[in-house]
Amino acid sequence: MTRRLRRKDLPIDTVELARFLVGKMLVHDLRGQRASGRIVETEAYPVGDAAGHAFRGKTQRNAPLYLARGHAYVYFIYGMYYCLNVSSERAGVGAGVLIRALEPLEGIDLMKKRRGTSSVRDLARGPGRLAVAMAIDMRDNGLDLCADPSLWLGVDADHHSVVGATTRIGLSREQARRWRFYERGNTFVSGPRIPNGH
């Protein structure tokens, strides 16, 4: 049984939140259809992180990162993909957690149609694929994932993840930080195999 996460459930710390969200649920109820998946990989972009979108201060674009923890920050990358982040600190402090991969659970046929693939493993393995599979775009930017009726975070009390940590992917700055978290043994984790996770 999936219940919604409340703001008080979320740690007020970016790295802690990134670890906490592994094993939790992301649900999108859209036009009477539900797609959901278990979050199996995240990356933390904490306060002061040179690789984070809030590093140079608040702008119109990154304003959702400065909302209280649990809000959606959606951005467009490479001219073709959206990425979903969760704001992760107190209101007024800019930081976020990138949701990197999901294990699809509900609405798999819907996700396949959106992605144009029959490969369940690849439906939401990577942040760009995830956004397409879950129909997440700029209309979701700034939504409260603890209160929005359509896009929300949940928890399944019967699921328990063993969480590993390793370095983040595709960065030119702060590369050595072990701020990428993943569910150990889950085949839906993105990127290369995890040789040095712990």
C-alpha positions as CSV (number, residue, x, y, z in Angstrom):
1,M,0.0,0.0,0.0
2,T,1.5,3.3,-1.1
3,R,0.9,6.4,1.1
4,R,1.9,9.9,0.3
5,L,5.0,11.3,1.9
6,R,4.4,14.4,4.0
7,R,6.9,17.2,4.2
8,K,7.7,16.3,7.9
9,D,8.8,12.8,6.6
10,L,11.6,14.3,4.5
11,P,15.0,15.0,6.0
12,I,16.1,18.6,6.0
13,D,19.4,17.9,4.4
14,T,20.2,17.3,0.8
15,V,22.5,14.3,1.1
16,E,20.2,12.7,3.7
17,L,17.2,13.3,1.5
18,A,18.9,11.7,-1.6
19,R,19.6,8.6,0.4
20,F,16.1,8.6,2.0
21,L,14.4,8.8,-1.4
22,V,15.9,5.5,-2.7
23,G,13.2,3.0,-2.4
24,K,10.4,5.5,-2.2
25,M,7.7,6.0,-4.9
26,L,7.1,8.6,-7.6
27,V,3.5,8.6,-8.8
28,H,1.9,10.6,-11.7
29,D,-1.8,10.6,-12.1
30,L,-2.6,12.3,-15.4
31,R,-5.9,12.4,-17.3
32,G,-7.2,9.4,-15.4
33,Q,-4.1,7.2,-16.0
34,R,-1.5,6.4,-13.4
35,A,2.2,5.8,-13.9
36,S,4.4,5.0,-10.9
37,G,7.8,3.6,-10.1
38,R,10.1,3.0,-7.2
39,I,13.0,5.4,-7.0
40,V,16.2,3.3,-7.3
41,E,18.8,6.0,-8.0
42,T,19.3,9.7,-6.9
43,E,22.1,12.3,-6.9
44,A,22.5,15.0,-4.2
45,Y,23.4,18.6,-5.2
46,P,23.8,20.2,-1.7
47,V,24.3,23.8,-0.6
48,G,27.6,25.1,-1.9
49,D,28.1,22.4,-4.5
50,A,29.7,23.9,-7.6
51,A,27.9,21.3,-9.8
52,G,24.5,22.3,-8.5
53,H,22.1,24.7,-10.3
54,A,21.8,26.9,-7.1
55,F,25.6,27.5,-6.8
56,R,25.5,31.0,-8.3
57,G,22.4,32.1,-6.5
58,K,18.7,32.3,-7.1
59,T,17.4,33.0,-10.6
60,Q,14.0,32.8,-12.2
61,R,15.0,29.4,-13.7
62,N,16.2,27.7,-10.5
63,A,13.6,29.3,-8.1
64,P,11.9,26.0,-7.2
65,L,15.2,24.8,-5.6
66,Y,14.7,27.5,-3.0
67,L,11.2,26.3,-2.0
68,A,10.7,24.1,1.1
69,R,11.9,20.5,0.7
70,G,9.6,18.4,-1.4
71,H,8.9,20.6,-4.4
72,A,9.6,19.7,-8.0
73,Y,12.4,21.5,-10.0
74,V,12.2,20.5,-13.7
75,Y,14.8,21.7,-16.2
76,F,15.5,21.1,-19.9
77,I,18.8,19.6,-20.9
78,Y,20.6,18.9,-24.2
79,G,17.7,20.5,-26.1
80,M,15.7,17.3,-25.7
81,Y,15.2,16.0,-22.2
82,Y,13.6,17.1,-19.0
83,C,15.0,16.2,-15.6
84,L,13.1,16.0,-12.3
85,N,14.7,17.2,-9.1
86,V,13.3,17.5,-5.5
87,S,14.1,20.7,-3.5
88,S,15.9,19.5,-0.4
89,E,16.4,22.2,2.3
90,R,14.4,24.8,4.2
91,A,12.6,27.5,2.2
92,G,15.1,30.1,1.0
93,V,18.0,27.7,0.8
94,G,18.8,26.4,-2.7
95,A,19.7,22.7,-3.2
96,G,18.1,19.6,-4.7
97,V,18.1,15.9,-5.4
98,L,18.1,14.6,-9.0
99,I,15.8,11.6,-9.5
100,R,18.0,9.4,-11.8
101,A,16.1,6.2,-12.2
102,L,12.8,4.4,-11.5
103,E,11.8,0.7,-11.4
104,P,8.4,0.9,-13.2
105,L,5.5,-0.5,-11.3
106,E,2.2,0.9,-12.5
107,G,1.2,2.0,-16.0
108,I,4.0,0.1,-17.7
109,D,2.1,-0.1,-21.1
110,L,1.6,3.6,-20.9
111,M,5.3,4.2,-20.2
112,K,6.2,2.0,-23.2
113,K,3.9,4.0,-25.5
114,R,5.4,7.3,-24.3
115,R,9.0,6.0,-24.6
116,G,8.4,4.1,-27.9
117,T,10.1,1.0,-26.5
118,S,9.2,-2.5,-25.3
119,S,12.2,-2.7,-23.0
120,V,10.9,-2.4,-19.4
121,R,14.4,-2.1,-18.0
122,D,15.1,0.9,-20.1
123,L,11.8,2.7,-19.6
124,A,13.0,5.0,-16.8
125,R,16.6,4.2,-16.4
126,G,18.3,7.6,-16.5
127,P,16.7,11.0,-15.8
128,G,15.7,11.9,-19.3
129,R,14.0,8.6,-20.0
130,L,12.3,8.8,-16.6
131,A,10.8,12.2,-17.4
132,V,9.4,10.9,-20.8
133,A,8.1,7.7,-19.3
134,M,6.4,9.6,-16.4
135,A,5.2,12.5,-18.7
136,I,7.1,15.1,-16.6
137,D,7.8,18.4,-18.2
138,M,7.9,22.2,-17.4
139,R,4.2,22.2,-16.4
140,D,5.3,20.3,-13.3
141,N,8.0,22.8,-12.4
142,G,7.4,24.1,-8.9
143,L,4.7,21.6,-7.9
144,D,4.5,20.5,-4.3
145,L,5.3,16.8,-4.4
146,C,3.9,16.4,-0.9
147,A,0.5,17.9,-1.7
148,D,-0.1,18.0,-5.5
149,P,-3.0,15.7,-6.5
150,S,-1.2,14.6,-9.8
151,L,2.5,14.3,-9.2
152,W,3.6,13.0,-5.8
153,L,6.0,11.1,-3.7
154,G,5.0,8.0,-1.7
155,V,6.2,5.2,0.4
156,D,5.5,1.5,0.5
157,A,6.0,0.3,4.0
158,D,6.6,-3.2,2.9
159,H,9.6,-2.4,0.7
160,H,13.1,-2.0,2.3
161,S,16.0,-0.9,0.2
162,V,19.7,-1.6,0.8
163,V,21.3,1.7,-0.3
164,G,24.8,2.1,-1.8
165,A,26.7,5.3,-2.5
166,T,29.2,6.2,-5.3
167,T,30.3,9.1,-7.4
168,R,28.0,11.1,-9.5
169,I,27.8,10.8,-13.3
170,G,28.6,13.2,-16.2
171,L,30.0,16.2,-14.2
172,S,33.0,18.4,-14.8
173,R,33.1,19.7,-11.2
174,E,32.9,18.1,-7.8
175,Q,33.3,14.7,-9.5
176,A,34.7,12.8,-6.5
177,R,31.8,13.4,-4.2
178,R,30.0,10.2,-3.3
179,W,26.6,11.8,-3.6
180,R,25.0,9.3,-5.9
181,F,22.7,6.8,-4.1
182,Y,21.2,3.6,-5.5
183,E,19.3,0.5,-4.5
184,R,21.9,-2.3,-4.4
185,G,21.2,-5.2,-6.7
186,N,18.5,-3.4,-8.7
187,T,18.8,-3.8,-12.5
188,F,17.0,-0.5,-13.1
189,V,19.9,1.6,-11.8
190,S,21.3,3.8,-14.7
191,G,24.8,4.3,-15.9
192,P,27.8,1.9,-15.6
193,R,28.0,-1.0,-13.2
194,I,28.8,0.2,-9.7
195,P,32.4,-1.1,-9.0
196,N,33.2,1.0,-5.9
197,G,29.8,1.6,-4.2
198,H,29.5,0.9,-0.5
